[in-house]
């Protein structure tokens, strides 16, 4: 099944078959089957396959990572997108997984969403292991956390634009609104938060180096959360942005200029050059900070997407019977199949 390419070991798992989760998946969560979501009358019905080599503007492409630990969050995120989409049959999901569990994860997604159009790609952890340095939270050091850097290499060149979503969020609005934003000349679109203290994202070693600081010259950098991004993959490829991000990862490995996983390289490359998206599309921080994960309130304003970035995850807090008030907004999208306490057999 493996195919070696210059930059990545990429597995495209085909075809997408409807199958049930078997006993071999006992260490993966089990889920109820999601309902079938159909297009509205206004939708232009179209089909997509991995063999397509031409751009289809009617298709919305969404990328997410898949792993055993965050699978429950990913499933809730997919359900939320489909439930609120005006044209759910025109949404294609591109899931990134490591080879070790990709077959089991494919079976789980196929049985939970029998009508979903999706593709699973193999991400080789060895691609980034030598470039990752420890951060303030172990979850931020996992190789899949860096897979978003390689979307332009993983996905077909026919996919010119993609929305990247983290696995700890739910969408409560039509994703077509986010998909349709005009990126202008920008490579990345995301909500920016210019009130945040940008200096906190880098160490004193970074700020004491004129060479490092010069990377931000000519820009007014603002913090943005990389868990929700609209990406022009064509411009990304042309500008070789993967190489630029990797360069900062290598510098970090040698000189320790930041503490927060995959976020700071994105800030160094893109901050101040991001197409601004309404804040409603990333009500982030609902998982608290990276150390304690305490409960937080919503930011003022309308909400289209709820994001439990931070240490606290809603499924873990709900299971522990110590939920935060806003975790109740995530619960309706939870397809986790609980084992019955009393068997009726």
N, C-alpha and C positions, 0 to 999 in steps of 0.2 A: 504493500500500500504506500510505501514511502517514496517521495520524489524529492531529490536534492536540488535546490536552487542556490544561486550565488549567495543570497543573504539569509534565506530562511528555509527551514524544513517545513513544508506546508502540506497538510493533509486535507483534501476536500472529500468529505464523506458523502458518497452518493450511492443509490438514490435515497431520497427521504421516504422511508417506509413507515406505515402505521403498525406499531407493534407494542405489546404490553411489557411492562417492567417485570423482569424475571427474578428468580431467587438469587441470581448472581449479583443483583444490585442491592443487597441487603444493607450496605453501608451508605446508600444514597437515600434521601427522603423519598417517600411515596406521595403522589399527588392525585387529586380527583381530576377527572377529565374536564377541561374547560368547554363551555358552550361554543357552538359555531357562530362566528360573527360574519355577517354578510354585508356587501357593499350597498349603499343607498342608491336610489335611482339616478342621482346626479353623477355617479362615479363612472369613469371610463374604464370598463372591464378590460383588464390586461393580464398577461401571464409573464412570469420571469423564470428563467432557468440559468444555471451556472454557465451554460454554453453561449449565452447571449454575449455578443461582442459590440452591440450598439447601445447607446444611451437611450433609456426610455424615461421621459420626464414624468410619466404617470406613476412610477414606482417610487416609494419612499424606502430608503435603505437605512437600517438601524443596526449598529454594532454594539455588542455586549460581550463580556467575558463569562465563561461558565466554569465553575468548579464546585466540588462537593460542599464546601463550607458556606458559600454564598448562593447555592442553588435555589433555596427557598425564596430569597430575595429576587433573584433573576426571574423566576416563574411569576411572582407577583408583579414585577415590572412589565413583563410581556402581556399579562392579562390586562393590566391597566391601559396599556397602549391600545390594544385591540378593542376594549370595551368602549373607549371614548373616540375612536377613530371614525371619521365619516366614511372612509373607504378602507376598511380593515383588510380586505383581500388584496389590496395593492401595497401592503406593507411587507417588506422582506427583511428578515432578521439574519444577521451575520454574527455567529457565535464563535468566540475564540476560546480554545481549550488546549490543555496539554495532552499529549498523545496517551498518557497513562490511563485517563478516564474518558476519552472522547467517545468511544463506542457506547459505554454505559450512559453517558450524558445524552447521546443522540437518541437512545431508546426512551429515556425519560421524557425528553422534549416531544418526541413523536407521539407517545401515548397520552401525554397531557394536552397537547395541542394538535390533534389529528389533521386539522385543516390548515396548519401554518406552513407558509413557504419559508424555508430557512436553509442555511448552510452552516456546517461546522468546519472550522479551519484549525489545523494543528499549529500551535505556537511552541517552538523549541525553547525551553527555559535556558539552555546553554547560551543562547544568543545574548542574554543580559546578565547572567550570573556573575561574570567577571567584572561587570560595570556597576553592580549594585553595592552600595555601602549601607550600613545599618542606620536606621532612623529612629524616631522617638516611639514608634509603635510597630510591632512585628508585622502586622498585616500589610503595612506600607512597603515592606521589603520583599513581598512575594513577586516572583517573575511576572505573573499575569497582570499585576498592577502596572507593568510597563508595556503591556501589549498594545495599548492605545497609540504608542509611538510608531508602531509598525503597520498600522491599518493600510497605508498606501501600498505597502509591499504585499500584504496578505490578500487584499481584495482585487478582483479583476479590474483592469484599466477601463472597462466599460462602466464601472461604478465611479462616477465623477464627483459625487457628493455623498456624505454619510453623516448621520447623527450618531454620536457616541454617547451611550448612557452607562453610568455605573449600575451596579447590581443591588443598590440599597435605596431605590427610589420608586415612586409611582407617579404616573401621569394622570391628571384629572381634567384634561382638555384635549381637543383634537390635535394630534401630533402634526397634522398637515400645516397648521399655523406656524409651528417652529420650523418645519421643513422649508416653508416658502419664504423665509426671510432673505433679503437681498444682502449678500456678503460684499457686494461692491468689489474692490480690489483686494480684499482681505482673504486670508487663508482660513482663518478660524473665526467663528462667531460664538459668543458666550456672554452671559450677564457679567458685568464688571462691578467691582465694589471698591470705589476709589477712596472711601472713608477708612478702609483698613490700613493699618500701619505696614507699608510695604517692606520697611527695613527689617521687620521681625522674621521674614522668611529666609534670611541669609545670616551667616555668622559674621563676627567681627573681622575675620580673616578676609572675607569677601569685600567688605566695605573699606578695609584699610588698603586694598590693592587698587591702584588707579587703573591697571590693566583690566581687572574684572569689572569695575564700575563703568568703564568706557563702553561695555556692551549695551548699556542702557542709554547712552548718549543720544540726544535728539528725540527721545521718546518721553512721554509722561506715563510711566508704568502704573497700572492699577492691578490689584489682585483679581483673579478670576478662578473659579472652581472648575477643574478639568473633568468633573464627573458628568457634565452636560456640555457638549460642544457640537456645533455644526461645522463640518470640515469640507473644504474644497479640495478633494483628493488630487485633482488635476494640477492645481497650483502647488500643492504640497510636493508632488513628484517633481515638477519643474524646478522648484526651489530647493530640492534636496533637504527638506527639513528634518527628515529622520537623522541624517548625518550631523546636522547642527545640534540636535538634542543629544545624540550620542557623545558629541564632543564635550558638552558640559558634564555628562555623566562620568566621563573619564577624568576630567579635571576634579570633580567632586571626590572621586575614588582616591586621588593623590593628595588633595589639599583640604578636604572637608569644609566646603563653603556653604553648606545648608544642611537641614535636618529632616526634611519632610518628603522623603521618597521621590515619586515621579513628578510632583507638582513644580518644584523650583526650576527644572530645566525648561518647562513650558513657559514659566514667567520670564525667564531670561531671553527666550527666543521670541515670544509673542506679546508680552505685556506692553501695553501702549500702542499696539498695532492689531487690535481685536475689534471686529464688528460688534457693536454693543447690541445685546439682546435684552428684552424686558426682564426685570428681576423676577417676574411671575414665573419664569421658566426655570428657576432654580432656587426654590425656598430651601436653602441648604443649611447644614449645621444642626439638624434635628436629632442627630446622634450625640450631641454634646461635643466636648473637646476630644483630643486624642489621648487623654490620660484618664479621665474619670467618666466621661460619657453621661453627664448629668442631663436632666430634662431641660428643654428649651421651648420657648414660645415661637410662634410664627412671626416673621418680619411683617411690618405693616404693608398693606396693599393686596391686590388680587393674587390668586394662586392658580397656576396651571400645572405645577410639578412640585412634589414634596420629596425632599432628599435627606435621608438619614446619614449624611456624612458625619464622621466622628466615630468614637469608640462604641457608642450604644446603638445596637441594631434592634428594630422593633420585634422581630420574631423571637429573639433571645429574651427580651424583657417581658414579652407576653407569656412565654413558656415558663419563666421564673415567677410569674404572678406578681411582678413588680413593674408594670408598664408605666410609661409616661402618658400624660393625657393625649398627646398627639398620635401615639401609637395606634389609637382606635381608628385613625384615618387610613392606616395601612392594612388593618385586619380584614376588611372586606375583600381584599385582593389575594388573600392567603388561600391557596389551594392545597395546602398541606393536609394529608390524610392521616388523622390521628387513629391510633390503634384503639379499638373498643376495650373498655375496662372489663366488660362481661361478654363472653362469647355466647351467641345464640345457637351454636351448633350442638 
